[in-house]
């Protein structure tokens, strides 16, 4: 049965290998092995329900035929195993013939296209494989669900801050956002910067709790989840995560979501529910900005994702998006245009202000969750789609100064927010500062689309533990560099220069 001890064992084995350096490579090495074992189990289930099922993976490269050690001395190991994996398995999976492949099968080649096999010791690789085979039984529902939880723990513990403002989103926050969105079976739920699949998994769990256990509902759930992710490692993590949570053939594409013209999107590209934490702080080149309407073009990735979300949200659809404070108080032409479009054509009903330690220790950037609906068609002289926007400041729970790895955010910490959500009353704290208040859309537009209402009171700087302080300084240094890159990109764009 899967447990944290197995994960630590795998890490310790790989630390002995000269080919692996750092957590990112250890994650990639573990997860492509997990993926093949999970996929092999999935193929056996497909074969049981379809007498005509045929795997596109040649027999010799199927997990059950090369990875399982029968303890008879015949299992591949050492140089023979390395030659098999490096010279046979990887090239074969990266060049699979997809002519007759189903969508579930095609994902194998997509997953392996940009993957690497780092280990240089075939003996240690055999130890890793045996540990996975002996300790994790994916054909038992209880083990699969348990490993799904532990898998999320791997992501949380080992996945640090990425490039361009990518951070692990606490499960408590993804669960909260999904609960407020209330997706239903039959609706399509999407995340176009899906990363490791946290929001999509929260949606799966929510829908399962709503009664998707029947055969008919289970089949419906298979077509509910839609994801896209650009970077290879998060994509691999995300696909495996979805499979571990019951999605047989994940509809998750390995692509740049911003790399399509907004004018080319069709009704088939739209979804009913969107939950996202798009990357922010990074800059985008002019070729990508060219995919967006002229007045909405910006080099800030998070703002482009906001535009993408508005274009990909169906009529009557609902969205929840995490964005940094910079978007709320930004006064650039594109920022004003995006916020005006949001207020005029969408129902921006709620903004939850989040404490700065949500993504600690990777960044102290203050963030917010914007909730909005697409409930009115766009017409030339239509009234504002947003009536009022409520702002709510989510203060740290009593007795806590900040969230951290040892004191993570839990769903129960959000209970006051969920209770307030039902009643929508104005609130003030003990010092008379606004904790919850609403403004009309016209007030916000007349105020220059300044959305930084109900801010956190200025407090004395807190001294963090040394490891968190170092991580925060590194994040701030990276943020400064990203801001410089963004300013340079905008200047080059204005001057008509290439990056």
TORGU-669968 format. One record per residue (C-alpha): residue in one letter; x, y, z. Coordinates in steps of 0.1 Angstrom, whole numbers, plus 5000, padded with zeros to 4 digits. Layout:
<pts>
{pt "A"; {X; Y; Z}}
...
</pts>
This chain:
<pts>
{pt "X"; {5000; 5000; 5000}}
{pt "X"; {5012; 5035; 4991}}
{pt "X"; {5026; 5056; 5020}}
{pt "X"; {5049; 5085; 5026}}
{pt "X"; {5077; 5060; 5034}}
{pt "X"; {5077; 5047; 4999}}
{pt "X"; {5081; 5082; 4985}}
{pt "X"; {5110; 5088; 5008}}
{pt "X"; {5125; 5055; 4998}}
{pt "X"; {5123; 5065; 4961}}
{pt "X"; {5139; 5098; 4968}}
{pt "X"; {5168; 5082; 4988}}
{pt "X"; {5175; 5057; 4961}}
{pt "X"; {5176; 5084; 4934}}
{pt "X"; {5199; 5106; 4955}}
{pt "X"; {5226; 5079; 4951}}
{pt "X"; {5224; 5082; 4913}}
{pt "X"; {5249; 5105; 4896}}
{pt "X"; {5225; 5114; 4868}}
{pt "X"; {5199; 5131; 4890}}
{pt "X"; {5203; 5166; 4904}}
{pt "X"; {5177; 5183; 4924}}
{pt "X"; {5140; 5178; 4932}}
{pt "X"; {5127; 5187; 4898}}
{pt "X"; {5146; 5158; 4882}}
{pt "X"; {5136; 5134; 4910}}
{pt "X"; {5099; 5144; 4905}}
{pt "X"; {5101; 5138; 4867}}
{pt "X"; {5119; 5105; 4872}}
{pt "X"; {5093; 5092; 4897}}
{pt "X"; {5063; 5105; 4878}}
{pt "X"; {5070; 5090; 4844}}
{pt "X"; {5073; 5057; 4861}}
{pt "X"; {5041; 5063; 4880}}
{pt "X"; {5024; 5073; 4848}}
{pt "X"; {5034; 5040; 4830}}
{pt "X"; {5022; 5019; 4859}}
{pt "X"; {4989; 5038; 4861}}
{pt "X"; {4984; 5037; 4823}}
{pt "X"; {4991; 5000; 4822}}
{pt "X"; {4964; 4994; 4848}}
{pt "X"; {4941; 5016; 4828}}
{pt "X"; {4948; 4995; 4797}}
{pt "X"; {4939; 4963; 4815}}
{pt "X"; {4906; 4978; 4825}}
{pt "X"; {4899; 4989; 4789}}
{pt "X"; {4907; 4954; 4777}}
{pt "X"; {4882; 4939; 4801}}
{pt "X"; {4853; 4961; 4788}}
{pt "X"; {4863; 4960; 4751}}
{pt "X"; {4871; 4927; 4735}}
{pt "X"; {4885; 4945; 4705}}
{pt "X"; {4908; 4967; 4725}}
{pt "X"; {4944; 4969; 4711}}
{pt "X"; {4972; 4987; 4727}}
{pt "X"; {4993; 5010; 4706}}
{pt "X"; {5023; 5003; 4729}}
{pt "X"; {5042; 4972; 4716}}
{pt "X"; {5040; 4942; 4739}}
{pt "X"; {5077; 4943; 4750}}
{pt "X"; {5073; 4979; 4762}}
{pt "X"; {5041; 4975; 4782}}
{pt "X"; {5049; 4979; 4819}}
{pt "X"; {5037; 4945; 4829}}
{pt "X"; {5061; 4928; 4805}}
{pt "X"; {5094; 4946; 4814}}
{pt "X"; {5090; 4964; 4848}}
{pt "X"; {5076; 4936; 4869}}
{pt "X"; {5102; 4916; 4888}}
{pt "X"; {5090; 4880; 4892}}
{pt "X"; {5120; 4874; 4915}}
{pt "X"; {5133; 4846; 4892}}
{pt "X"; {5165; 4865; 4883}}
{pt "X"; {5152; 4874; 4848}}
{pt "X"; {5142; 4910; 4854}}
{pt "X"; {5161; 4936; 4834}}
{pt "X"; {5187; 4954; 4855}}
{pt "X"; {5221; 4972; 4852}}
{pt "X"; {5233; 4982; 4818}}
{pt "X"; {5207; 4959; 4801}}
{pt "X"; {5179; 4979; 4818}}
{pt "X"; {5194; 5012; 4809}}
{pt "X"; {5198; 5002; 4772}}
{pt "X"; {5162; 4990; 4772}}
{pt "X"; {5148; 5022; 4786}}
{pt "X"; {5171; 5047; 4769}}
{pt "X"; {5175; 5029; 4735}}
{pt "X"; {5141; 5013; 4732}}
{pt "X"; {5113; 5024; 4756}}
{pt "X"; {5117; 5061; 4753}}
{pt "X"; {5123; 5063; 4715}}
{pt "X"; {5093; 5040; 4710}}
{pt "X"; {5069; 5059; 4731}}
{pt "X"; {5080; 5092; 4717}}
{pt "X"; {5074; 5080; 4682}}
{pt "X"; {5042; 5060; 4685}}
{pt "X"; {5020; 5057; 4654}}
{pt "X"; {4988; 5074; 4664}}
{pt "X"; {4969; 5066; 4631}}
{pt "X"; {4944; 5043; 4649}}
{pt "X"; {4949; 5056; 4684}}
{pt "X"; {4921; 5067; 4707}}
{pt "X"; {4924; 5100; 4726}}
{pt "X"; {4933; 5080; 4757}}
{pt "X"; {4961; 5063; 4739}}
{pt "X"; {4974; 5094; 4721}}
{pt "X"; {4982; 5109; 4755}}
{pt "X"; {5012; 5085; 4759}}
{pt "X"; {5032; 5100; 4730}}
{pt "X"; {5022; 5135; 4741}}
{pt "X"; {5034; 5129; 4776}}
{pt "X"; {5067; 5114; 4766}}
{pt "X"; {5076; 5138; 4738}}
{pt "X"; {5096; 5161; 4761}}
{pt "X"; {5105; 5137; 4790}}
{pt "X"; {5139; 5127; 4801}}
{pt "X"; {5154; 5096; 4817}}
{pt "X"; {5180; 5109; 4841}}
{pt "X"; {5193; 5078; 4860}}
{pt "X"; {5227; 5065; 4850}}
{pt "X"; {5227; 5034; 4872}}
{pt "X"; {5206; 5005; 4860}}
{pt "X"; {5208; 4988; 4894}}
{pt "X"; {5194; 5019; 4912}}
{pt "X"; {5167; 5022; 4885}}
{pt "X"; {5157; 4986; 4891}}
{pt "X"; {5155; 4994; 4928}}
{pt "X"; {5132; 5023; 4921}}
{pt "X"; {5109; 5002; 4898}}
{pt "X"; {5107; 4974; 4923}}
{pt "X"; {5098; 4998; 4951}}
{pt "X"; {5070; 5012; 4930}}
{pt "X"; {5057; 4978; 4920}}
{pt "X"; {5059; 4963; 4955}}
{pt "X"; {5045; 4993; 4974}}
{pt "X"; {5018; 5007; 4952}}
{pt "X"; {4988; 4986; 4939}}
{pt "X"; {4969; 5007; 4915}}
{pt "X"; {4943; 4980; 4907}}
{pt "X"; {4928; 4984; 4942}}
{pt "X"; {4904; 5014; 4945}}
{pt "X"; {4914; 5020; 4981}}
{pt "X"; {4951; 5021; 4972}}
{pt "X"; {4945; 5043; 4942}}
{pt "X"; {4926; 5069; 4963}}
{pt "X"; {4952; 5068; 4990}}
{pt "X"; {4980; 5073; 4966}}
{pt "X"; {4961; 5102; 4950}}
{pt "X"; {4962; 5120; 4984}}
{pt "X"; {4999; 5112; 4988}}
{pt "X"; {5006; 5122; 4952}}
{pt "X"; {4992; 5157; 4960}}
{pt "X"; {5015; 5157; 4990}}
{pt "X"; {5045; 5151; 4966}}
{pt "X"; {5034; 5181; 4946}}
{pt "X"; {5031; 5203; 4977}}
{pt "X"; {5063; 5192; 4993}}
{pt "X"; {5086; 5191; 4963}}
{pt "X"; {5072; 5216; 4939}}
{pt "X"; {5086; 5249; 4947}}
{pt "X"; {5081; 5282; 4929}}
{pt "X"; {5083; 5279; 4892}}
{pt "X"; {5091; 5304; 4865}}
{pt "X"; {5068; 5334; 4857}}
{pt "X"; {5050; 5333; 4890}}
{pt "X"; {5038; 5297; 4891}}
{pt "X"; {5031; 5284; 4925}}
{pt "X"; {5014; 5254; 4941}}
{pt "X"; {4978; 5264; 4950}}
{pt "X"; {4968; 5251; 4984}}
{pt "X"; {4941; 5224; 4981}}
{pt "X"; {4920; 5243; 5006}}
{pt "X"; {4918; 5272; 4983}}
{pt "X"; {4911; 5252; 4951}}
{pt "X"; {4883; 5233; 4970}}
{pt "X"; {4868; 5266; 4983}}
{pt "X"; {4868; 5281; 4948}}
{pt "X"; {4851; 5250; 4933}}
{pt "X"; {4825; 5249; 4961}}
{pt "X"; {4816; 5285; 4954}}
{pt "X"; {4813; 5278; 4916}}
{pt "X"; {4792; 5247; 4922}}
{pt "X"; {4799; 5228; 4889}}
{pt "X"; {4773; 5202; 4878}}
{pt "X"; {4776; 5170; 4860}}
{pt "X"; {4772; 5177; 4823}}
{pt "X"; {4789; 5211; 4825}}
{pt "X"; {4825; 5213; 4812}}
{pt "X"; {4850; 5225; 4838}}
{pt "X"; {4883; 5240; 4825}}
{pt "X"; {4917; 5252; 4836}}
{pt "X"; {4938; 5266; 4808}}
{pt "X"; {4970; 5269; 4829}}
{pt "X"; {4963; 5236; 4847}}
{pt "X"; {4998; 5229; 4860}}
{pt "X"; {4996; 5197; 4881}}
{pt "X"; {4958; 5196; 4879}}
{pt "X"; {4948; 5209; 4914}}
{pt "X"; {4917; 5228; 4904}}
{pt "X"; {4905; 5199; 4881}}
{pt "X"; {4910; 5174; 4909}}
{pt "X"; {4890; 5196; 4933}}
{pt "X"; {4862; 5196; 4907}}
{pt "X"; {4864; 5158; 4903}}
{pt "X"; {4861; 5154; 4941}}
{pt "X"; {4832; 5179; 4943}}
{pt "X"; {4813; 5161; 4915}}
{pt "X"; {4819; 5127; 4930}}
{pt "X"; {4805; 5140; 4963}}
{pt "X"; {4774; 5152; 4943}}
{pt "X"; {4766; 5117; 4932}}
{pt "X"; {4787; 5108; 4902}}
{pt "X"; {4792; 5072; 4913}}
{pt "X"; {4766; 5056; 4891}}
{pt "X"; {4778; 5041; 4857}}
{pt "X"; {4760; 5068; 4837}}
{pt "X"; {4773; 5096; 4859}}
{pt "X"; {4808; 5082; 4859}}
{pt "X"; {4808; 5082; 4821}}
{pt "X"; {4795; 5118; 4821}}
{pt "X"; {4823; 5128; 4845}}
{pt "X"; {4849; 5115; 4820}}
{pt "X"; {4839; 5143; 4795}}
{pt "X"; {4835; 5170; 4821}}
{pt "X"; {4872; 5179; 4828}}
{pt "X"; {4892; 5200; 4803}}
{pt "X"; {4928; 5212; 4809}}
{pt "X"; {4957; 5227; 4791}}
{pt "X"; {4993; 5231; 4802}}
{pt "X"; {5024; 5244; 4783}}
{pt "X"; {5053; 5230; 4803}}
{pt "X"; {5063; 5193; 4801}}
{pt "X"; {5068; 5184; 4837}}
{pt "X"; {5036; 5201; 4851}}
{pt "X"; {5017; 5185; 4822}}
{pt "X"; {5030; 5150; 4831}}
{pt "X"; {5021; 5156; 4867}}
{pt "X"; {4987; 5169; 4858}}
{pt "X"; {4978; 5140; 4835}}
{pt "X"; {4989; 5114; 4860}}
{pt "X"; {4970; 5132; 4888}}
{pt "X"; {4938; 5131; 4868}}
{pt "X"; {4942; 5095; 4860}}
{pt "X"; {4948; 5087; 4897}}
{pt "X"; {4915; 5105; 4904}}
{pt "X"; {4894; 5084; 4880}}
{pt "X"; {4897; 5102; 4846}}
{pt "X"; {4905; 5074; 4822}}
{pt "X"; {4916; 5094; 4793}}
{pt "X"; {4922; 5130; 4805}}
{pt "X"; {4912; 5158; 4780}}
{pt "X"; {4944; 5177; 4789}}
{pt "X"; {4963; 5192; 4760}}
{pt "X"; {5000; 5200; 4761}}
{pt "X"; {4999; 5235; 4745}}
{pt "X"; {5003; 5272; 4750}}
{pt "X"; {4967; 5284; 4758}}
{pt "X"; {4977; 5320; 4748}}
{pt "X"; {4990; 5308; 4714}}
{pt "X"; {4956; 5310; 4696}}
{pt "X"; {4939; 5341; 4682}}
{pt "X"; {4908; 5351; 4702}}
{pt "X"; {4889; 5356; 4670}}
{pt "X"; {4895; 5320; 4660}}
{pt "X"; {4878; 5306; 4692}}
{pt "X"; {4845; 5288; 4686}}
{pt "X"; {4816; 5277; 4708}}
{pt "X"; {4833; 5243; 4710}}
{pt "X"; {4863; 5260; 4727}}
{pt "X"; {4842; 5274; 4755}}
{pt "X"; {4834; 5258; 4789}}
{pt "X"; {4808; 5263; 4816}}
{pt "X"; {4830; 5266; 4846}}
{pt "X"; {4866; 5280; 4848}}
{pt "X"; {4888; 5278; 4879}}
{pt "X"; {4924; 5290; 4875}}
{pt "X"; {4955; 5304; 4891}}
{pt "X"; {4972; 5317; 4859}}
{pt "X"; {5010; 5325; 4859}}
{pt "X"; {5018; 5361; 4867}}
{pt "X"; {5048; 5383; 4868}}
{pt "X"; {5061; 5370; 4835}}
{pt "X"; {5062; 5389; 4802}}
{pt "X"; {5049; 5377; 4768}}
{pt "X"; {5064; 5385; 4734}}
{pt "X"; {5047; 5405; 4707}}
{pt "X"; {5037; 5375; 4686}}
{pt "X"; {5015; 5362; 4715}}
{pt "X"; {5001; 5396; 4722}}
{pt "X"; {4990; 5398; 4686}}
{pt "X"; {4964; 5371; 4693}}
{pt "X"; {4944; 5395; 4714}}
{pt "X"; {4923; 5426; 4705}}
{pt "X"; {4944; 5457; 4702}}
{pt "X"; {4930; 5475; 4732}}
{pt "X"; {4934; 5444; 4754}}
{pt "X"; {4971; 5436; 4746}}
{pt "X"; {4995; 5435; 4774}}
{pt "X"; {5028; 5417; 4781}}
{pt "X"; {5016; 5406; 4816}}
{pt "X"; {5007; 5369; 4813}}
{pt "X"; {4980; 5370; 4841}}
{pt "X"; {4961; 5398; 4823}}
{pt "X"; {4962; 5380; 4790}}
{pt "X"; {4948; 5349; 4807}}
{pt "X"; {4920; 5371; 4821}}
{pt "X"; {4911; 5380; 4785}}
{pt "X"; {4914; 5344; 4774}}
{pt "X"; {4890; 5334; 4802}}
{pt "X"; {4864; 5359; 4791}}
{pt "X"; {4866; 5346; 4756}}
{pt "X"; {4864; 5309; 4767}}
{pt "X"; {4835; 5312; 4792}}
{pt "X"; {4802; 5302; 4778}}
{pt "X"; {4770; 5322; 4782}}
{pt "X"; {4757; 5316; 4817}}
{pt "X"; {4792; 5302; 4827}}
{pt "X"; {4810; 5309; 4859}}
{pt "X"; {4846; 5316; 4867}}
{pt "X"; {4869; 5320; 4897}}
{pt "X"; {4905; 5333; 4890}}
{pt "X"; {4934; 5341; 4913}}
{pt "X"; {4951; 5374; 4904}}
{pt "X"; {4978; 5395; 4921}}
{pt "X"; {4970; 5430; 4935}}
{pt "X"; {4987; 5446; 4906}}
{pt "X"; {4957; 5438; 4884}}
{pt "X"; {4933; 5454; 4909}}
{pt "X"; {4951; 5488; 4910}}
{pt "X"; {4968; 5488; 4876}}
{pt "X"; {4961; 5519; 4855}}
{pt "X"; {4977; 5509; 4822}}
{pt "X"; {4955; 5513; 4791}}
{pt "X"; {4951; 5475; 4787}}
{pt "X"; {4944; 5469; 4824}}
{pt "X"; {4917; 5496; 4824}}
{pt "X"; {4902; 5481; 4792}}
{pt "X"; {4902; 5445; 4806}}
{pt "X"; {4886; 5456; 4839}}
{pt "X"; {4860; 5477; 4820}}
{pt "X"; {4851; 5448; 4798}}
{pt "X"; {4848; 5426; 4829}}
{pt "X"; {4824; 5450; 4846}}
{pt "X"; {4804; 5458; 4815}}
{pt "X"; {4800; 5424; 4798}}
{pt "X"; {4804; 5400; 4828}}
{pt "X"; {4789; 5399; 4863}}
{pt "X"; {4819; 5405; 4886}}
{pt "X"; {4800; 5398; 4918}}
{pt "X"; {4828; 5390; 4943}}
{pt "X"; {4865; 5397; 4950}}
{pt "X"; {4880; 5379; 4979}}
{pt "X"; {4912; 5396; 4992}}
{pt "X"; {4937; 5369; 5003}}
{pt "X"; {4965; 5373; 5029}}
{pt "X"; {5000; 5375; 5016}}
{pt "X"; {5012; 5342; 5031}}
{pt "X"; {4989; 5321; 5009}}
{pt "X"; {5019; 5312; 4987}}
{pt "X"; {5046; 5315; 5013}}
{pt "X"; {5075; 5310; 5014}}
{pt "X"; {5077; 5312; 4976}}
{pt "X"; {5063; 5347; 4973}}
{pt "X"; {5047; 5373; 4995}}
{pt "X"; {5028; 5389; 4966}}
{pt "X"; {4993; 5397; 4977}}
{pt "X"; {4966; 5379; 4956}}
{pt "X"; {4928; 5379; 4952}}
{pt "X"; {4901; 5356; 4939}}
{pt "X"; {4878; 5372; 4914}}
{pt "X"; {4844; 5355; 4909}}
{pt "X"; {4823; 5364; 4879}}
{pt "X"; {4795; 5351; 4856}}
{pt "X"; {4788; 5355; 4819}}
{pt "X"; {4750; 5360; 4821}}
{pt "X"; {4743; 5387; 4795}}
{pt "X"; {4749; 5389; 4758}}
{pt "X"; {4770; 5418; 4746}}
{pt "X"; {4750; 5445; 4730}}
{pt "X"; {4759; 5480; 4718}}
{pt "X"; {4739; 5499; 4745}}
{pt "X"; {4733; 5471; 4770}}
{pt "X"; {4732; 5480; 4807}}
{pt "X"; {4762; 5470; 4828}}
{pt "X"; {4763; 5432; 4834}}
{pt "X"; {4777; 5438; 4869}}
{pt "X"; {4752; 5453; 4893}}
{pt "X"; {4773; 5454; 4924}}
{pt "X"; {4807; 5439; 4933}}
{pt "X"; {4813; 5427; 4968}}
{pt "X"; {4848; 5428; 4984}}
{pt "X"; {4857; 5406; 5013}}
{pt "X"; {4890; 5406; 5032}}
{pt "X"; {4900; 5371; 5043}}
{pt "X"; {4919; 5378; 5075}}
{pt "X"; {4943; 5353; 5090}}
{pt "X"; {4926; 5329; 5115}}
{pt "X"; {4928; 5340; 5151}}
{pt "X"; {4960; 5330; 5167}}
{pt "X"; {4979; 5327; 5134}}
{pt "X"; {5002; 5353; 5119}}
{pt "X"; {5009; 5335; 5086}}
{pt "X"; {5005; 5303; 5067}}
{pt "X"; {5035; 5281; 5061}}
{pt "X"; {5045; 5245; 5053}}
{pt "X"; {5041; 5235; 5089}}
{pt "X"; {5009; 5256; 5093}}
{pt "X"; {4991; 5252; 5060}}
{pt "X"; {4958; 5267; 5050}}
{pt "X"; {4929; 5244; 5057}}
{pt "X"; {4893; 5245; 5044}}
{pt "X"; {4880; 5252; 5078}}
{pt "X"; {4899; 5285; 5078}}
{pt "X"; {4876; 5296; 5050}}
{pt "X"; {4844; 5288; 5069}}
{pt "X"; {4839; 5325; 5078}}
{pt "X"; {4841; 5334; 5041}}
{pt "X"; {4816; 5307; 5031}}
{pt "X"; {4792; 5318; 5059}}
{pt "X"; {4795; 5355; 5048}}
{pt "X"; {4790; 5344; 5012}}
{pt "X"; {4754; 5334; 5019}}
{pt "X"; {4744; 5366; 5036}}
{pt "X"; {4765; 5394; 5019}}
{pt "X"; {4766; 5420; 5047}}
{pt "X"; {4789; 5449; 5051}}
{pt "X"; {4815; 5444; 5078}}
{pt "X"; {4842; 5464; 5096}}
{pt "X"; {4870; 5452; 5118}}
{pt "X"; {4877; 5465; 5154}}
{pt "X"; {4897; 5495; 5140}}
{pt "X"; {4869; 5506; 5117}}
{pt "X"; {4885; 5494; 5085}}
{pt "X"; {4862; 5479; 5058}}
{pt "X"; {4863; 5441; 5059}}
{pt "X"; {4834; 5436; 5035}}
{pt "X"; {4816; 5462; 5014}}
{pt "X"; {4799; 5464; 4980}}
{pt "X"; {4803; 5490; 4952}}
{pt "X"; {4782; 5494; 4921}}
{pt "X"; {4799; 5487; 4888}}
{pt "X"; {4794; 5523; 4877}}
{pt "X"; {4811; 5535; 4909}}
{pt "X"; {4841; 5513; 4901}}
{pt "X"; {4842; 5525; 4865}}
{pt "X"; {4839; 5561; 4875}}
{pt "X"; {4868; 5555; 4899}}
{pt "X"; {4891; 5544; 4872}}
{pt "X"; {4884; 5507; 4876}}
{pt "X"; {4903; 5508; 4909}}
{pt "X"; {4894; 5474; 4925}}
{pt "X"; {4917; 5475; 4955}}
{pt "X"; {4888; 5478; 4980}}
{pt "X"; {4888; 5464; 5016}}
{pt "X"; {4927; 5463; 5018}}
{pt "X"; {4946; 5447; 5046}}
{pt "X"; {4956; 5472; 5073}}
{pt "X"; {4993; 5481; 5073}}
{pt "X"; {5010; 5460; 5100}}
{pt "X"; {5045; 5456; 5113}}
{pt "X"; {5067; 5434; 5092}}
{pt "X"; {5068; 5399; 5106}}
{pt "X"; {5102; 5381; 5110}}
{pt "X"; {5100; 5348; 5093}}
{pt "X"; {5120; 5316; 5100}}
{pt "X"; {5154; 5317; 5082}}
{pt "X"; {5145; 5291; 5055}}
{pt "X"; {5112; 5310; 5047}}
{pt "X"; {5130; 5343; 5047}}
{pt "X"; {5157; 5331; 5023}}
{pt "X"; {5130; 5317; 5000}}
{pt "X"; {5111; 5350; 5001}}
{pt "X"; {5142; 5370; 4993}}
{pt "X"; {5149; 5347; 4963}}
{pt "X"; {5113; 5351; 4951}}
{pt "X"; {5115; 5389; 4954}}
{pt "X"; {5147; 5389; 4935}}
{pt "X"; {5131; 5368; 4907}}
{pt "X"; {5101; 5391; 4908}}
{pt "X"; {5123; 5422; 4903}}
{pt "X"; {5139; 5405; 4873}}
{pt "X"; {5106; 5396; 4858}}
{pt "X"; {5094; 5432; 4862}}
{pt "X"; {5125; 5444; 4844}}
{pt "X"; {5119; 5418; 4816}}
{pt "X"; {5083; 5429; 4813}}
{pt "X"; {5092; 5466; 4810}}
{pt "X"; {5119; 5458; 4784}}
{pt "X"; {5094; 5438; 4764}}
{pt "X"; {5069; 5466; 4764}}
{pt "X"; {5095; 5491; 4754}}
{pt "X"; {5107; 5469; 4726}}
{pt "X"; {5071; 5464; 4715}}
{pt "X"; {5065; 5502; 4714}}
{pt "X"; {5097; 5507; 4694}}
{pt "X"; {5089; 5479; 4670}}
{pt "X"; {5120; 5459; 4680}}
{pt "X"; {5122; 5421; 4682}}
{pt "X"; {5129; 5405; 4716}}
</pts>
